[in-house]
């Protein structure tokens, strides 16, 4: 992995060999355009608000580029965003006839603003294609405030409904199911949109839907973020405390329930920091520890392992070194307890992503 300090407008030349499939190439063009749209929009918003924020491009490769790789734009400790990652990747196995998976192309992004009154957001758009030519889209967008704002929730959902009117009801139902945390009896986030294994058989319409959902999520979130920061210049201690507690909940859900994170870590160890890009900067270690006894076996061991590698400070900083340790805890746990993968979150359809990568 190497860091390349270029502006978003600069030409980024990736070393990875791209997938040969036409649909995979089109998918890469789509997610790359969404990446540029989002990073440029966030940087422009920060300038308009006089809150300095810049992104650094980081390139990573899979097997020295032979099986793809990706570029993420990351930002930390800015005036507007505490942690942010806008990651595009494409992994493929065109040269390996033993693999069932042909390629997986995705944008996965999370933004955690500094101001507790501004919501975090998670957006994921991906195309997975098998060697036999079959494939499916995965579309996710969810708004994650630490201090709820129902107007923001409605604006976000209205935009997604306009982008996917026929699919909206099903997507909300799947999202509400996927982001529910059983042991805590609550959801992560207040607005959820999730379509898993989406393929109607009309590739052009499906591509257009993925584009529409991605652009709606990106543009609407930027608008919500701008509005919240214009209206709220500061935050109370209570709001800040709620943010730390919510970021802790986010950390918990990602590392104990999220299938996408687990899949990425089990498939390879060449982009651990990038896969962990969704984690907030600080969490409450004691709060996490209090949840260990709520966890079923063997997931209690997983959570305890995660707590053990966190700094013994309050709050606990989740830096790159800690992310790498957390990644290894998750990877080792599911290698030792492969049956526990069935205990992770799912919508109405459980994606066979781990199986397809084998």
TAUR-V903923 format. One record per helix or strand of 3 or more residues. SS is the DSSP state (hx for helix, st for strand). FROM is the first residue (numbers start at 1). LEN is the number of residues. If there is no record, write none. Layout:
((SS;FROM;LEN) (SS;FROM;LEN))
This chain:
((st;2;3) (hx;22;27) (st;56;6) (st;68;9) (st;81;12) (st;101;13) (st;120;11) (st;135;10) (hx;150;14) (hx;168;11) (hx;182;3) (st;191;8) (hx;203;29) (hx;237;20) (hx;259;9) (hx;272;7) (hx;285;10) (hx;299;11) (hx;320;17) (hx;338;6) (hx;353;4))
